[in-house]
Amino acid sequence: MSQTLRFRIITCTAVALVIAGAFFLLNRSESSASRQSTDDAYVQADFTVVAPQVAGVVTRVQVEDNQPVKAGDPLVSIDERDLRVALDAAKAQVASARAVTASLHAQLERQQSVISQSRAAVVADAAQLKLAEADRQRFTNLARDGSGTVQAKQQAEAQWEIQRAAHERDSAALRSAEQQVAILRADLEKAEAASLAAQAQQAAAELNLSYASVKAPVSGVVAQRRARVGNYVRPGDPLLTLVPLDALYVEANFRETQLARMQVGQPVTLTVDGLPGLRLDGVVESLGPASGVSFSTVPAHNATGNFTKIVQRLPVRIALRPGQDGLARLRVGMSVTPQVDVDAAPKAANRSASP
């Protein structure tokens, strides 16, 4: 066999192998690869926007841009003079309500004495009425048999009428005194309710006063500081943003064709574009429930007839293994390239923490 023929055979065989290999690779499912990677991934953090809960003028800003703070540290102070006036007014309302309540308690105690006095008067009237009844009968009998005068009889009858009227009067006074107890108790319940309302207003005023000092709800680094001394702020106005650099994670947008074998807990290796040579370890923490376009304000309308198929991307959240060197150098928004080992057995995902 000539060398030319042998060369042609080898060349044709190599070309055939290349074509066969290319055909296999081009028709191979993307999800069958042992490692899935994407460059559409970024460092993320759950920002906390700090806003005031009361309106007022900013009197002091106690932090600077990019300053790390801990949860509970003071950030901004708001003029509290109006809030103190409101608190003093609320305390006065509480004192007034307590005085009314104490007065009604005293009136209830005094009313028991009034009731006892009225009962004694009724008992005395009953005794006087009994005596007047006996005198009336006695003088009537005497007048009937001529032993007594008609005038004495008439006087006895008049005295009986007087005692009966007095008994009815004092009995009515006793019933009125007993009914006054129910009225005083109702007034007392009303006063106690007003006292509770005043105490609630005082508690609200004290709470509003505490809001004059805006404190950090979480630990993080100050960013987007808008608070300035002299600014008038309203509830909900953003003062600054806290970025928790000790709780960073990576959000990677993988193509839907890469997710067939991806599971929560699979290990991830990451490289950071802005930190050459740094390699970080992580783990798949969760898979997004929908593609990014699903949450778009103007979603695609594929049923219109003008359709072009586009491979969708779904977000995958990657937790960084805590304690790694270099985590403290990460910043939100940095571009990273994660590689997920989809052949590995899933492990538990741990949130990151800066060393």
C-alpha positions in Angstrom: 0.0 0.0 0.0 1.4 3.3 -1.0 2.0 6.0 1.5 -0.5 8.3 -0.2 -3.3 5.8 0.1 -2.4 5.1 3.7 -2.5 8.8 4.4 -5.9 9.2 2.8 -7.3 6.3 4.8 -6.0 7.8 8.0 -7.3 11.2 7.1 -10.7 9.9 6.2 -10.9 7.9 9.4 -9.9 10.9 11.5 -12.5 13.1 9.7 -15.2 10.4 10.3 -14.3 10.2 14.0 -14.4 14.0 14.3 -17.8 14.1 12.6 -19.1 11.3 14.7 -17.8 12.9 17.9 -19.2 16.3 16.9 -22.6 14.7 16.2 -22.6 13.0 19.6 -21.6 16.1 21.4 -24.1 18.3 19.6 -26.9 15.9 20.2 -26.0 15.1 23.8 -28.4 16.5 26.4 -26.9 19.4 28.3 -28.2 18.0 31.6 -26.1 14.8 31.2 -22.9 16.7 32.0 -21.4 15.9 35.4 -20.9 19.6 36.3 -23.2 22.5 35.5 -21.8 26.0 35.3 -23.0 29.5 34.4 -21.6 33.0 34.3 -25.0 34.6 35.1 -24.5 34.5 38.9 -24.0 37.3 41.4 -23.3 37.7 45.1 -26.5 38.7 46.9 -27.7 39.7 50.4 -31.1 40.4 52.0 -30.9 44.2 52.4 -32.7 45.9 55.3 -34.0 49.4 54.5 -34.1 51.5 57.7 -37.0 53.9 57.9 -38.4 56.1 60.8 -41.7 55.3 62.5 -42.4 58.9 63.6 -42.2 62.2 61.8 -39.7 64.9 62.8 -36.5 66.8 62.0 -33.3 64.8 62.0 -31.0 66.2 64.8 -28.1 63.8 64.6 -26.7 61.1 62.2 -24.5 58.8 64.1 -23.1 56.6 61.3 -21.2 57.2 58.1 -21.3 55.5 54.7 -19.8 52.0 54.6 -19.6 51.9 58.4 -20.2 48.4 60.0 -22.8 48.5 62.8 -24.3 45.9 65.1 -27.9 45.2 65.9 -29.1 47.8 68.4 -26.6 50.5 67.6 -28.0 54.0 67.3 -28.2 55.3 63.7 -30.2 58.5 63.6 -31.8 60.8 66.2 -35.1 62.7 65.5 -36.2 65.8 67.4 -38.2 64.4 70.3 -39.7 67.6 71.8 -43.1 67.2 70.3 -43.1 63.5 71.3 -42.3 64.5 74.9 -45.1 67.0 75.0 -47.5 64.3 73.8 -46.2 61.9 76.5 -46.7 64.5 79.2 -50.3 65.1 78.0 -50.9 61.3 78.0 -49.5 61.1 81.6 -51.9 63.9 82.6 -54.8 62.0 81.1 -53.8 59.0 83.1 -53.6 61.0 86.3 -57.0 62.5 85.7 -58.6 59.1 85.0 -57.1 57.7 88.1 -58.4 60.6 90.2 -61.9 60.0 88.8 -61.7 56.3 89.5 -60.6 57.0 93.1 -63.4 59.5 93.6 -66.0 56.9 92.4 -64.6 54.3 94.7 -65.0 56.8 97.6 -68.5 57.6 96.5 -69.4 53.9 96.5 -68.1 53.5 100.1 -70.0 56.6 101.2 -73.1 55.3 99.5 -73.1 52.3 101.8 -73.3 54.6 104.7 -76.2 56.4 103.0 -77.9 53.1 102.5 -77.4 52.1 106.2 -78.7 55.5 107.3 -81.8 55.1 105.1 -82.5 51.7 106.4 -82.3 53.0 110.0 -84.8 55.7 109.1 -87.1 53.2 107.6 -86.9 51.0 110.8 -87.6 54.1 112.9 -90.5 55.1 110.7 -92.0 51.6 111.0 -91.9 51.8 114.8 -93.5 55.2 114.8 -96.1 54.0 112.3 -96.9 51.0 114.5 -97.3 53.3 117.5 -99.5 55.7 115.5 -101.6 52.8 114.4 -102.1 51.7 118.0 -103.0 55.3 119.1 -105.5 55.6 116.2 -107.3 52.4 117.2 -107.3 53.3 120.8 -108.7 56.8 120.3 -111.2 55.5 117.8 -112.6 53.0 120.3 -112.7 55.7 123.1 -114.5 58.1 120.8 -117.0 55.3 119.9 -118.1 54.6 123.5 -117.9 58.2 124.6 -114.8 57.9 126.8 -112.8 60.0 124.4 -113.2 63.1 122.3 -113.6 63.3 118.6 -110.7 65.8 118.5 -108.3 63.2 120.1 -109.5 60.7 117.5 -108.8 63.1 114.7 -105.4 64.0 116.0 -104.5 60.2 116.3 -105.6 59.6 112.7 -103.6 62.6 111.4 -100.5 61.4 113.3 -100.9 58.0 111.7 -101.1 59.6 108.2 -98.0 61.6 108.9 -96.0 58.5 110.1 -97.2 56.5 107.1 -96.1 59.2 104.7 -92.8 59.5 106.5 -92.3 55.7 106.2 -93.1 55.8 102.5 -90.7 58.7 102.0 -87.8 57.0 103.8 -88.5 53.7 102.0 -88.3 55.5 98.6 -85.1 57.2 99.8 -83.7 53.7 100.7 -84.6 52.4 97.2 -83.0 55.4 95.6 -79.8 55.0 97.6 -79.6 51.3 96.6 -80.2 52.2 92.9 -77.5 54.8 93.2 -75.0 52.0 93.8 -75.7 50.5 90.4 -75.2 54.0 88.8 -72.0 54.5 90.6 -70.7 51.1 89.6 -71.5 51.8 86.0 -69.7 55.2 86.3 -66.8 53.4 87.9 -66.6 50.9 85.0 -66.7 53.7 82.6 -63.9 55.5 84.5 -61.8 52.4 84.6 -62.2 51.9 80.9 -61.2 55.6 80.4 -58.2 54.9 82.7 -57.1 51.9 80.6 -57.5 54.0 77.4 -55.4 56.8 78.9 -52.7 54.2 79.9 -52.8 52.8 76.4 -52.3 56.4 75.0 -49.4 56.8 77.4 -47.8 53.6 76.3 -48.2 54.6 72.7 -46.6 58.0 73.5 -43.7 56.3 75.2 -43.3 54.0 72.3 -43.3 56.9 69.8 -40.7 58.7 72.0 -38.5 55.6 71.8 -38.8 55.7 68.0 -37.1 59.1 68.0 -33.8 57.2 68.3 -33.6 55.0 65.2 -31.5 51.9 65.9 -30.1 49.2 63.7 -32.5 46.2 63.5 -29.8 43.9 62.2 -26.0 43.9 61.9 -24.6 45.1 58.6 -22.7 47.8 56.7 -24.3 51.2 56.1 -25.1 52.0 52.5 -27.3 54.4 50.6 -27.3 56.9 53.6 -29.9 59.5 52.8 -30.3 60.9 56.4 -28.9 64.4 56.9 -29.1 66.7 59.9 -32.0 69.1 59.4 -34.0 66.9 57.0 -37.7 66.5 57.9 -38.6 62.8 57.6 -41.9 61.0 57.7 -42.7 57.4 58.6 -41.6 55.1 55.9 -39.0 57.5 54.3 -35.8 55.5 53.8 -33.0 56.8 55.9 -30.3 54.2 55.0 -29.8 50.6 54.0 -28.0 47.9 56.0 -26.2 45.3 54.0 -25.5 42.1 56.1 -22.1 41.0 54.7 -22.1 38.1 57.2 -25.1 36.6 55.4 -24.1 36.6 51.8 -25.3 34.1 49.3 -25.0 33.6 45.5 -28.0 33.7 43.1 -27.2 31.8 39.9 -29.5 31.8 36.9 -29.1 28.4 35.2 -30.7 27.5 31.9 -33.7 25.2 32.3 -31.8 22.5 30.3 -29.2 22.4 33.1 -31.5 21.7 36.0 -32.6 18.1 35.3 -30.3 16.6 37.8 -29.6 19.5 40.1 -30.8 19.0 43.6 -30.7 20.9 46.9 -27.5 20.0 48.9 -25.2 19.3 46.0 -21.7 20.9 46.3 -20.7 23.9 44.4 -17.3 25.4 43.5 -17.2 29.1 42.8 -14.8 31.6 41.4 -15.1 35.3 41.7 -14.4 37.6 38.7 -13.2 40.5 41.0 -10.9 38.2 43.1 -8.7 36.2 40.8 -7.4 33.0 42.3 -10.0 32.8 45.0 -12.1 29.6 45.1 -15.0 29.2 47.4 -17.1 26.2 48.3 -20.9 26.3 48.6 -23.9 24.1 48.4 -27.2 24.4 46.5 -29.6 25.8 49.0 -32.8 26.1 47.0 -34.2 26.0 43.4 -36.4 28.9 42.2 -40.1 28.2 41.8 -40.4 30.1 38.5 -38.3 31.7 35.7 -37.3 35.3 35.8 -39.6 36.2 32.9 -42.6 34.8 34.8 -42.3 37.8 37.2 -41.8 40.3 34.4 -44.1 43.3 34.4 -44.8 42.8 30.7 -44.7 39.0 30.3 -44.3 37.3 26.9 -47.4 36.4 25.0 -46.4 33.3 23.1 -49.9 32.6 21.9 -49.9 35.5 19.5 -48.5 33.4 16.6 -45.2 35.3 16.4 -43.3 32.8 18.5 -39.5 32.3 19.0 -38.5 29.6 21.4 -36.0 31.0 24.0 -34.4 28.8 26.7 -35.5 30.1 30.0 -33.3 30.7 33.1 -34.3 29.8 36.7 -32.7 31.2 39.8 -30.7 28.8 42.1 -29.7 30.0 45.5 -26.3 28.9 46.6 -25.2 29.1 50.3 -21.5 29.7 51.0 -19.7 27.4 53.4 -18.9 29.5 56.5 -15.4 30.0 57.8 -13.7 30.2 54.4 -10.8 32.6 53.7 -11.9 35.4 51.4 -15.5 35.6 52.5 -14.9 38.9 54.1 -13.7 40.3 50.7 -17.0 39.6 49.0 -19.3 42.4 48.2 -22.9 42.3 47.0 -23.2 42.4 43.2 -19.9 40.7 42.4 -20.0 38.4 39.5 -19.2 34.7 40.2 -19.0 31.5 38.2 -20.4 28.5 40.1 -19.9 24.9 39.1 -22.4 22.5 40.5 -21.4 18.8 40.8 -24.7 17.2 39.9 -23.2 13.7 40.3 -22.5 14.2 44.0 -24.9 13.1 46.7 -26.8 16.0 48.2 -25.7 17.4 51.6 -27.3 19.8 54.1 -27.0 23.4 53.1 -25.5 25.9 55.6 -25.7 29.7 55.5 -22.5 31.7 55.1 -20.9 33.6 57.9 -17.9 35.9 57.6 -14.8 34.9 59.7 
